[in-house]
Amino acid sequence: MKAMVLAAGRGERMRPLTDHTPKPLLVAGGKPLIAWHLEALARAGIRDVIVNLSWLGAQIRAALGDGRQFGLQIQYSDEGSPALETGGGIFHALPLLGPAPFLVVNGDTFTDIDVSSLRLSAAADARLVMVSNPPQHPAGDFVLDGERLVVGAGPTLTYSGIGIFSPALFAGCTEGQFPLLPLLKRAIAAGRLQGQHHTGQWLDIGSPQRLAALRVQLGDV
């Protein structure tokens, strides 16, 4: 299975830290945030990784190179400026990702999710890893009904930014900037969106304060 690490965003909420450093290269625990994901992908047996680029993308390419240092083969999907958002960015990378289901990992999270355990059934267009709602997103995203994700009454969970996607999810899309959420809602309406609840560690490193907290957790300060 191939994997895509999302690394193109501007990181507005992380400013001024991201004014001159792309968010995936911010350091916690002695290594860039994106390195934690790349090492986890290698441990899971994944070798082919696509990293999308936009804001300060040349720095990311220079830091990661061809991926050999991580035991990976990295290719880059350059989106230009502005970034294409999550949906548009994944769609733009489909020629590199190929026809089989692929893993997507949001580069600004920190987690112990074991991606080697994720599987996508033929009955679904995507399978999302869901987590308990964090303080910054108390409303959550979707309701997990067995293995199906639905919109409706019931306790919600938050999409972790990690999931397996079939290229079929992007049927009918055209090149350009667009979000992922409408495609997920379309899959829900068709009964083709699955999920699972991860109860281990997961942090959205979306602000300087949360990055500082992670650094404390990892013993940086």
N, C-alpha and C positions, 0 to 999 in steps of 0.2 A: 504494500500500500504506500502511496505517496502522501506527503503531508505539505500543508501550506501554513506558514507562520505569518500572521498579519502584522506588518511593521511599517505601514505607509503613513500613519496618521500624524498630524501636526502636534498633537499633545497640548492643546490649548490650556487645559486645566492644570498642566504641569509647569506652565511658564512661571518664572523665567528660566527654570532648569532646562527646558527644551528649546530655548532660543538659539542655542549654538550646539546642542547635543540632541540627536534623535532619541525619543523616549526608550526604544529598545536597548540603547547603549548606556542608559543610566545604570549605575553600579549598585548592587546590594549583595552582601555576603562575599565580597571580593571578586565578583564577576558581573558582566552586563546581564540585565534581565533576560534578554533573548538567549543567552548562553544556557540558562537553566532549562529552557524549553528544548534547545537543540540537544543537550546532553540526555534529557529524558526521552526524546525521540530515538536517539541512538540506542539507549538501553532497551527500548521497546522493539528493536529490530528493524526500525525504519531507516532507510538509507537515502532515499530521494526526497529532497525538501525544496520547496519553492518559497522564496521570501519576496513579498511585494515591497516596492520602494516608491517613495515620493519625497516627503520632507527630509532634507539632508541625507538622501538615500546613498550618496557616494560614500559617506562615512560608514554606513552599515556594510556596504559592499567591501570596503577596504578592511573592516574589522573581521569579517567572516570569511572572506575569500571564497574558495571553492568548497569550503566545508570540511576539508581534509582533517583539520585540527580536531574536529568533533566526530570523526569517523563517518561523515556524511558526504553526499554529493549535493551541493546547493546550486540551484539556478535562481535567477532573479526575474521578477515580473515588474518592469519599470512602468509606472503609471503616469509619469510626468507630473505636472502641477496644474490644478489641484488634484489631491488624491481622489480616487473613484468611489469612496465609501466601501462598506463591507461587501455589499452585493455586487457592485460594479467591479470591485477589485478581484473578487473570486472569479467572476465571469471573464474578466480580462485574462486571467491566468489559466483558463480551461485548456488552451492548446498545450500548455506545459504539464498540466495535471493528468490529461488523458481521459479515456472513456470509462475507467473503473471508479468506484467510490473512493473518496480521499478524505483524509483527516484535515481539519482546520483548527488552528490554535491561535487565540488572540495573544499577541506578544506582550501585552501589558498586564498580564495576570501572573500570579505566583501560586503554584498548586502542587499537590502530591498525587493528582489524578494519574492512574496507570492507564495510558492510552492503549496499551497492548490488549486490554480487555474489551475494547469497543468493537462492536460488530453492527453492520447494517443489514437488515433483512430485506428480501425482495419486495416485501409489502410496504416499504417506506422509502421516501425520497431523502430523508435525513434522520439522524439520531443525535439529539442534543444532550450533553451532560448538564444537568440542572443542579443548582445549589440552593441552600436556604437563603432567604432574602437578606442581603447585607443592610446595614443601617442607611447607606446612601441610596438604596433602592427598595424601600419597604413594601411597595405595591407588587413587586415581582413581575413576572412576564406571563407564564402559562400555568395551567393546572395539569398535574401528572395523574392520569387515570389508568392505572396499571402500567403498561408501557407506552400508552398513547398520550400525546400532549394535546390539550384541548383549551379552548377559551370558554370560561363560564364560572359558575359558582364553585367554591371550594378553595382550599388553601393553595396559594400560588407558590411557585419557585422561580428562581432567576436563572436565566441562561448564562452559563459560565464562560462562554466564548470558545468552548471546545466542543467539537462534534464531528460526526462523519456525514459527508454529503455525497449524493449521487449527482452527476451532471444533469440528470433529468429535472432536478429542482429548478434549474435555470432555463428550462424550455421556454422559448418565446422572448427571451431577453435580448436586448441589443446593446452594443458597446456604449459606455457612458457612465456617468455618476448616478448610482442609485443605492438605496439601503437594502438590507437583507430581510427586514421584518415583513414587508408585503409578501415575499416569497414563502416565508414560514407560515403566514396566515393562510395563504392559498393551499399549502400542503395540509394544514390542519383541517380546512374545509373539505378536502378530499380524503381525510382520514389517513394521511400518509406521512405524518410527523410523529416520530417516536422519541422517547427520552428515558433517562435514568437519573436517579438522585445520588449525587456524590456527597457524602457526609464528612469527608476528611478535610484537609486544609485547602482553602481557596481564598485568595485575596485579589481584589481589583486594585492595581497600583495606579490609580487615576488622579492622584493629587500629591503635592509635595509632603503633606502630612502623612499620608498612607505609605509613601516611600520611606519616610523617616521611621515610621513604626516598624516596617519590615527590616530596616537596617538594624534597629535595636534588637529585634527578634533573632536576627542572624549573627548578632555579636559584633556588628561594625562599630558601635559606640557604647 
